Amino acid sequence: MRSNFRPLLVLTLLLAVAGVAAAPASAGAACDVGLPDAASTCKTGLRGAWEELFPSIGRIQYEGPDSDTPLAFHYYNAEEVVHGKPMREWLRFSMAYWHTIRADGSDPFGAATKRWPWEQHPAGDDVELAFRRMRAFFELLDKLGVDFWCFHDRDIAPELPTLADTNAALDQVVALAKELQAASGKRVLWGTAQLFKHPRYMHGAATSPNATVFAHAAAQVKKAMEATKELGGENFVFWGGREGYQTLLNTDLALEQHNLARFLRMAADYKRKLGLPGPLLLEPKPQEPAKHQYDFDVSTTAAFLLRHGLDKDFKLNIECNHATLAGHSCYHELETAAMLGLLGSIDANSGDPQTGWDTDQFPTDIRETTLMMLTVLRQGGLAPGGLNFDAKLRRESTAIEDLVLAHISGMDAMARGLRNAARLLEDGVLERMRAQRYSSWRDTQLGRDITAGKVGLEDLERVALAQPEPFDSLPSGQQELYEIQLSRYVR
């Protein structure tokens, strides 16, 4: 981040305060929207004075692999050029609002373990608490040098008794976030609607057996898309945690899947009307919370999009932990999506092989991050998508510094993967070996005729009858050699 950020931030915020304060009723709480240097800019008695919430954390700097400073980058050097572009352009890091600010350490077996300072606020004003959380989030974005962020609508703003009140609260929080973005240069990677937490969605949202629930979900998506557009977001994600079933005995599969397609088609139509620039993204996951989700994995989701004529409007947001829950590697899902032209963005996280649920851990396996970035480099990047850390602290990690350390670990791991993948591609060793393995399709007349569609079964029968048994000349697959070659580049 440039050294003139702080003075520019203060000036921008002082000029912007009037616009935020003009919002009705409790929207005045958005006064003083800035980061710590913008404190005490309220002059009208409106609420929201700044309190620095990460006082022990400075701006995280790159110090190199030999540094023993934990609060420093050891591999992520934002402006360093790798494979023709700065690291920050390849990686396009994003921070997840829900895991970073809202996760409290609770799980199905235990209560919250985190006592975050931004949650220490008198009860009774949910909108003001939302403002406080948003300011804390932007302070952390700034100190980590993360350029993008992602949000669920109901995580950044409260759900109030009526949809109209809820929408008004979201407008107020979006106004604050927009001012913070203008002051800091941060951008929204993608927004999404939280269609899984409220009890109205217990049977699903787009796949609910109740048409009124479908309508409510549609209204929520419309508003969330508008919020994403207002914040300059380029992408919009659909994660269907409740779009599936618990038992087939009470499920009309055909109706539910057709209704899901209708819902997504409406969203695509409204995206065009709204002028949201980037793609809509579906995020595959096999199960949890539903027993079976309709977007089980990349192949299932791609088939659904093709079947319903939605493949031109949607790409995929691949989450690595979801890949492992589906019985795949993250590399498999990324390569499959890229092959189909559907790889839009990545939720960079990992799961625990000993745990059968979505643990959302930060990525630290360098072999895996190398393979992830190999796919990204091969397709020329992810923009307008990026790498979103859909990852959270462990329940037992309760220090505020842990949030910073976790993101450093993930950013460094992805940077190491980028460096490794770039060397691997530039040296070309795997590409040459793989090209040689498939050389008969390129170098023989038979291979060229088959791929050109010039022969049929009768023609190929004549070839097979005239040729000796092909096993006698079939080369080894040499998987062990490929793995050795990969291991040479994983550093």
C-alpha positions in Angstrom: 0.0 0.0 0.0 1.3 3.5 -0.9 2.7 5.6 1.9 0.3 8.4 1.2 -2.7 6.2 2.1 -3.4 7.7 5.5 -3.6 11.4 4.6 -5.7 10.6 1.6 -7.9 8.4 3.7 -8.6 11.2 6.2 -9.3 13.8 3.5 -11.6 11.5 1.6 -13.5 10.6 4.7 -13.9 14.2 5.9 -15.4 15.0 2.5 -17.6 11.9 2.6 -19.1 12.2 6.1 -21.9 14.5 5.0 -23.2 11.9 2.5 -23.3 9.1 5.0 -24.8 11.3 7.7 -27.6 12.3 5.4 -29.2 8.8 5.6 -32.4 8.6 7.5 -33.0 7.7 11.2 -30.2 5.5 12.6 -28.2 5.9 9.4 -26.5 8.7 11.2 -24.4 6.1 13.0 -22.4 5.8 9.8 -20.7 9.1 10.6 -17.0 8.8 11.0 -16.6 6.0 8.6 -12.8 5.9 8.5 -9.9 3.9 9.7 -8.0 4.9 12.9 -6.5 8.1 11.4 -10.0 9.4 10.7 -11.1 9.4 14.4 -13.2 12.2 15.8 -14.5 13.5 12.5 -18.1 13.6 13.8 -19.2 17.1 14.7 -22.9 16.6 14.8 -23.4 14.3 17.7 -24.0 11.3 15.5 -22.8 7.9 16.7 -19.9 5.8 15.4 -16.6 7.3 16.6 -13.6 5.2 15.6 -11.9 2.9 18.0 -8.8 1.1 16.7 -9.5 -2.6 17.2 -6.1 -4.1 16.1 -3.8 -1.7 18.0 -1.0 -4.3 18.4 -0.9 -5.0 14.7 1.0 -2.8 12.2 1.0 -2.9 8.5 2.2 -6.4 7.5 5.4 -6.2 5.4 7.3 -8.6 3.1 10.5 -9.7 4.9 11.5 -12.7 2.8 11.9 -16.4 3.6 14.8 -16.0 6.0 12.8 -13.7 8.4 11.8 -15.2 11.7 9.1 -12.5 12.3 5.7 -14.2 12.5 3.8 -11.0 11.7 5.4 -10.6 8.3 5.1 -12.1 4.8 7.8 -14.5 4.0 6.8 -15.4 0.4 4.0 -13.0 -0.6 5.6 -9.9 -2.2 2.6 -8.1 -3.8 4.5 -6.2 -6.5 7.0 -8.9 -7.4 6.6 -10.0 -11.0 6.0 -13.7 -11.5 5.3 -15.3 -14.9 4.8 -11.9 -16.4 2.5 -10.2 -13.8 2.7 -8.9 -10.2 1.8 -11.5 -7.6 -1.2 -9.4 -6.4 -2.7 -9.7 -10.0 -2.3 -13.4 -10.1 -3.6 -14.0 -6.6 -6.3 -11.4 -6.2 -6.6 -12.2 -2.5 -10.0 -11.6 -0.8 -11.0 -11.8 2.8 -14.3 -13.4 3.8 -16.4 -11.2 6.0 -18.3 -14.0 7.7 -15.4 -16.1 8.9 -13.2 -13.1 9.7 -15.5 -10.9 11.6 -18.6 -12.9 12.5 -17.2 -16.4 13.4 -17.4 -16.7 17.1 -15.9 -20.2 17.6 -19.3 -21.8 18.4 -20.0 -25.3 16.9 -22.8 -27.9 17.3 -21.2 -29.1 20.5 -20.2 -25.8 22.2 -20.8 -22.1 22.7 -18.8 -19.2 21.4 -15.1 -19.0 22.4 -14.1 -15.7 20.8 -14.5 -12.4 22.6 -13.8 -10.0 19.7 -13.5 -6.3 20.7 -15.8 -5.2 17.9 -18.6 -7.3 19.5 -18.3 -5.4 22.8 -21.2 -3.0 22.2 -24.3 -2.3 24.2 -27.3 -4.4 23.1 -30.2 -2.8 21.3 -28.7 -1.2 18.2 -28.0 -3.9 15.6 -27.2 -1.4 12.8 -24.6 0.4 14.9 -23.0 -2.9 15.8 -22.9 -3.7 12.1 -21.1 -0.4 11.5 -18.6 -1.3 14.2 -17.9 -4.7 12.7 -17.4 -3.1 9.2 -14.8 -0.6 10.5 -12.9 -3.4 12.2 -13.0 -5.4 9.0 -11.6 -2.6 6.9 -8.8 -2.0 9.5 -7.8 -5.6 9.1 -8.0 -5.5 5.2 -5.7 -2.4 5.3 -3.1 -3.9 7.7 -2.9 -7.2 5.7 -2.8 -5.5 2.3 -5.7 -7.6 1.0 -7.3 -5.9 -2.0 -10.7 -7.6 -2.1 -13.5 -8.8 0.2 -16.6 -11.0 0.0 -19.8 -10.8 1.9 -23.2 -12.4 2.7 -25.9 -9.9 2.9 -27.1 -11.0 6.4 -23.6 -11.1 7.8 -22.8 -7.4 7.1 -26.3 -6.2 8.1 -28.9 -7.5 10.5 -32.1 -9.3 9.7 -34.9 -7.2 11.2 -38.6 -8.0 11.7 -39.7 -7.0 8.2 -38.0 -7.3 4.8 -38.4 -3.6 4.2 -36.6 -2.8 7.5 -33.9 -5.4 6.7 -33.3 -3.8 3.3 -33.1 -0.3 4.8 -30.4 -1.6 7.3 -28.5 -3.2 4.5 -28.6 0.1 2.6 -27.0 1.9 5.6 -24.2 -0.6 6.0 -23.5 -0.6 2.3 -23.2 3.2 2.4 -20.6 2.9 5.1 -18.7 0.1 3.2 -18.8 2.2 0.1 -17.1 5.1 1.9 -14.5 2.8 3.4 -13.8 1.4 0.0 -13.4 4.9 -1.6 -11.0 5.8 1.2 -8.9 2.6 1.1 -9.1 1.4 -2.5 -10.5 -2.0 -1.4 -13.0 -3.7 -3.7 -15.7 -6.4 -3.5 -14.8 -9.6 -5.2 -18.3 -11.0 -4.9 -21.4 -10.7 -2.9 -24.0 -13.3 -2.1 -27.4 -13.8 -0.4 -27.5 -15.9 2.8 -30.3 -18.3 1.9 -29.6 -21.0 4.5 -29.6 -19.6 8.0 -33.1 -18.2 8.6 -35.7 -20.9 9.5 -37.9 -19.9 6.5 -35.2 -21.7 4.4 -35.3 -24.9 6.4 -36.7 -26.8 3.3 -34.6 -24.8 0.8 -34.9 -21.4 -0.9 -35.2 -21.8 -4.6 -36.1 -25.5 -4.0 -38.6 -24.9 -1.2 -41.9 -26.7 -1.4 -43.5 -23.3 -0.6 -43.9 -20.7 -3.3 -43.9 -17.8 -0.9 -40.5 -18.8 0.4 -39.3 -18.9 -3.2 -40.6 -15.4 -3.6 -38.8 -14.2 -0.4 -35.6 -15.7 -1.6 -35.9 -14.1 -4.9 -36.4 -10.7 -3.3 -33.4 -11.2 -1.1 -31.2 -12.1 -4.0 -32.4 -9.1 -5.9 -31.4 -6.8 -3.0 -28.1 -8.5 -2.5 -27.3 -8.1 -6.2 -28.1 -4.4 -5.9 -25.8 -4.1 -2.9 -23.0 -5.9 -4.8 -23.4 -3.6 -7.7 -23.5 -0.5 -5.5 -20.1 -1.6 -4.0 -18.6 -2.2 -7.4 -18.5 -5.9 -7.1 -18.0 -7.8 -10.4 -19.2 -11.3 -9.4 -22.2 -12.7 -7.5 -22.2 -16.2 -5.9 -24.9 -18.7 -5.3 -24.1 -21.4 -2.7 -27.1 -23.8 -2.3 -26.5 -25.2 1.2 -30.2 -26.0 1.5 -30.9 -26.7 -2.2 -31.1 -30.4 -1.9 -32.8 -33.0 0.2 -32.7 -34.9 3.5 -34.9 -37.8 2.2 -36.2 -38.7 -1.3 -39.4 -39.9 0.3 -40.8 -36.3 0.5 -38.9 -34.8 -2.4 -40.1 -34.0 -5.9 -36.7 -34.0 -7.6 -38.0 -32.8 -11.0 -39.9 -29.8 -9.6 -37.1 -28.8 -7.2 -34.4 -28.9 -9.9 -36.6 -27.1 -12.5 -37.5 -24.4 -9.9 -33.8 -24.0 -9.1 -33.2 -23.4 -12.8 -36.1 -20.9 -13.0 -34.6 -19.1 -10.0 -31.1 -18.9 -11.5 -32.6 -17.8 -14.9 -34.4 -14.9 -13.1 -31.1 -13.9 -11.5 -29.3 -14.0 -14.8 -32.0 -11.8 -16.3 -31.8 -9.3 -13.5 -28.0 -9.3 -13.6 -28.2 -8.1 -17.2 -30.9 -5.5 -16.3 -28.8 -4.3 -13.4 -25.6 -4.1 -15.3 -23.5 -6.3 -12.9 -20.3 -6.7 -15.0 -18.9 -10.1 -14.1 -20.3 -13.6 -14.1 -22.7 -15.2 -11.8 -21.0 -18.1 -9.9 -22.3 -21.4 -8.6 -20.4 -23.0 -5.7 -20.6 -26.8 -5.8 -20.8 -28.8 -2.6 -21.9 -32.4 -2.1 -23.7 -32.1 1.2 -23.8 -30.2 4.6 -26.2 -29.0 5.7 -28.4 -30.9 3.2 -27.9 -34.6 3.0 -27.5 -34.2 -0.8 -27.0 -30.9 -2.7 -28.0 -30.6 -6.3 -24.7 -28.9 -7.1 -22.7 -31.9 -5.9 -19.5 -31.3 -7.7 -18.1 -29.5 -10.8 -19.3 -32.2 -13.3 -22.8 -32.4 -11.8 -23.2 -28.6 -11.7 -21.9 -28.3 -15.3 -24.4 -30.8 -16.5 -27.2 -28.9 -14.7 -26.2 -25.7 -16.3 -26.0 -27.2 -19.8 -29.3 -29.0 -19.3 -31.1 -25.8 -18.5 -29.3 -23.5 -20.9 -27.5 -21.5 -18.1 -23.9 -22.3 -19.1 -23.5 -18.9 -20.8 -24.6 -17.0 -17.7 -22.8 -18.9 -14.9 -19.3 -20.0 -14.1 -18.2 -21.8 -10.9 -16.6 -20.8 -7.6 -14.6 -23.8 -6.5 -14.0 -24.3 -2.8 -11.2 -26.8 -2.0 -12.8 -28.2 1.1 -16.0 -28.9 -0.9 -13.9 -30.8 -3.4 -12.6 -33.1 -0.7 -16.1 -33.6 0.7 -17.1 -34.8 -2.8 -14.3 -37.3 -2.8 -12.1 -35.3 -5.2 -8.9 -33.3 -4.9 -9.1 -29.5 -5.3 -6.8 -29.9 -8.3 -9.3 -32.3 -9.9 -12.2 -29.9 -9.5 -10.1 -26.9 -10.8 -8.9 -28.8 -13.8 -12.4 -30.0 -14.6 -13.9 -26.5 -14.3 -11.0 -25.1 -16.4 -11.4 -27.8 -19.1 -15.1 -26.8 -19.4 -14.4 -23.1 -19.5 -16.3 -22.6 -16.2 -13.5 -21.8 -13.7 -14.5 -18.3 -12.4 -13.1 -18.0 -8.9 -11.7 -20.0 -6.0 -12.5 -20.3 -2.3 -8.9 -21.0 -1.1 -9.2 -23.3 2.0 -8.6 -26.9 3.0 -10.2 -29.6 5.1 -9.0 -32.1 7.5 -8.7 -35.7 6.1 -9.7 -37.1 9.4 -12.8 -35.0 9.6 -15.9 -35.6 7.5 -17.3 -32.1 7.5 -16.4 -28.7 6.1 -13.7 -27.5 8.5 -12.7 -24.4 6.4 -9.0 -24.3 7.3 -6.5 -21.9 5.8 -4.5 -23.5 2.9 -1.0 -24.5 4.1 -0.2 -27.6 2.0 2.4 -26.3 -0.5 2.0 -29.2 -2.9 -1.7 -28.5 -3.1 -1.3 -24.7 -3.6 1.3 -25.4 -6.3 -1.2 -27.6 -8.2 -4.0 -25.0 -7.7 -1.8 -22.2 -9.1 -0.8 -24.5 -12.0 -4.4 -24.5 -13.1 -4.7 -20.8 -12.6 -1.6 -20.0 -14.6 -2.5 -22.4 -17.4 -5.8 -20.5 -18.0 -4.2 -17.1 -17.7 -5.5 -16.0 -14.4 -8.8 -15.7 -12.5 -9.9 -12.1 -13.1 -12.6 -11.0 -12.5 -12.5 -13.8 -10.0 -9.9 -14.3 -7.3 -8.7 -16.3 -4.3 -11.1 -15.8 -1.4 -10.0 -17.1 2.0 -13.3 -18.8 2.9 -11.4 -20.0 6.0 -11.7 -19.5 9.8 -9.7 -19.8 12.9 -9.8 -23.0 14.9 -12.2 -22.9 17.8 -9.3 -22.9 20.3 -7.6 -19.9 18.6 -8.9 -16.9 20.4 -6.2 -14.2 20.3 -6.9 -11.3 17.9 -3.4 -11.8 16.4 -4.5 -15.3 15.3 -6.7 -13.7 12.6 -3.6 -11.9 11.2 -1.4 -15.0 11.5 -3.9 -17.2 9.8 -4.2 -14.9 6.8 -0.4 -14.5 6.6 -0.1 -18.3 6.5 -2.7 -18.6 3.7 -1.3 -15.8 1.6 2.3 -17.1 2.0 1.2 -20.6 1.0 -0.6 -19.4 -2.1 2.4 -17.2 -3.0 4.7 -20.2 -2.7 2.4 -22.2 -4.9 2.4 -19.4 -7.5 6.3 -19.3 -7.5 6.5 -23.1 -7.8 3.8 -23.4 -10.5 5.5 -20.6 -12.6 8.9 -22.4 -12.5 7.2 -25.7 -13.4 5.4 -24.1 -16.4 8.4 -22.1 -17.6 10.7 -25.2 -17.5 8.0 -27.2 -19.3 9.0 -30.6 -17.9 5.5 -31.9 -17.2 4.1 -30.4 -20.4 6.7 -32.1 -22.5 6.2 -35.5 -20.8 2.5 -35.3 -21.2 2.7 -34.3 -24.8 4.9 -37.3 -25.5 2.5 -39.6 -23.8 -0.3 -38.6 -26.2 1.9 -38.3 -29.3 0.1 -41.0 -31.2 -2.9 -38.7 -31.5 -0.7 -36.0 -33.1 2.0 -37.9 -34.9 0.2 -40.7 -36.6 -2.4 -40.7 -39.5 -4.7 -42.9 -37.5 -4.7 -40.5 -34.5 -5.3 -37.5 -36.7 -8.1 -39.2 -38.6 -9.9 -40.2 -35.4 -9.8 -36.7 -33.9 -10.9 -35.2 -37.2 -13.9 -37.4 -37.3 -12.9 -39.0 -40.6 -13.3 -42.7 -39.5 -16.1 -44.9 -38.1 -16.3 -48.2 -36.3 -16.0 -50.2 -39.6 -12.8 -48.4 -40.5 -11.3 -48.9 -37.1 -12.2 -52.6 -37.1 -10.1 -53.0 -40.3 -7.2 -51.2 -38.6 -7.4 -53.4 -35.5 -7.5 -56.6 -37.5 -4.5 -55.6 -39.5 -2.3 -54.4 -36.6 -0.5 -56.5 -34.0 -1.6 -56.5 -30.3 -1.0 -52.9 -29.2 -0.1 -53.9 -25.6 3.3 -55.1 -26.8 4.3 -51.5 -27.7 2.3 -49.6 -25.1 4.6 -47.3 -23.0 4.6 -47.0 -19.2 2.5 -44.3 -17.6 5.4 -43.4 -15.4 3.3 -41.9 -12.6 6.2 -42.2 -10.2 8.4 -40.1 -12.5 5.8 -37.4 -12.9 5.5 -37.2 -9.1 9.3 -37.0 -8.7 9.3 -34.2 -11.2 6.5 -32.3 -9.4 8.3 -32.8 -6.0 11.4 -31.1 -7.4 9.4 -27.8 -7.8 7.5 -27.9 -4.5 9.6 -25.6 -2.3 
